[in-house]
Amino acid sequence: MTRAPLEPLPRRLAAPLGVAAGLGAAVTWVGVVDPNRPGSYPACPLLRWTGLYCPGCGGLRGLHALAHGDLGTALGANVLAVAGYAAFAVLWTLWLVRAARTGGGMPAVFRPEHGWTLAGIVLLFTVVRNLPCGSALVP
């Protein structure tokens, strides 16, 4: 049994590089337009209306800090978002390598238990950052 020939390399890399270009543009925008300045971006509706921090509060400030090479400030703004950015970078790199080698897609298989685990982590992070003992997690 013969294997089908691989697509040309530029075609195999089009999707991961397209995603990188789109995200690169977004990171560049956040790096240039400082979310620490009032009025740059809309306020978090949950924080505005309830005074509670959502799991994403501080994510843009963290991305802005990362765009400027300041990991400490990024972790202080939203450690969960920074962990998410890192996990995405690893998965994207694996996707790029796999696409270059075999033309395959994302190597990770996501099962329902992965989604439930992630939801539990996000919920726990959200609850703890809104308690007095979690003040270190507040942006």
Order of alpha helices (4+ residues) and beta strands (2+ residues): alpha-alpha-alpha-alpha-alpha-alpha
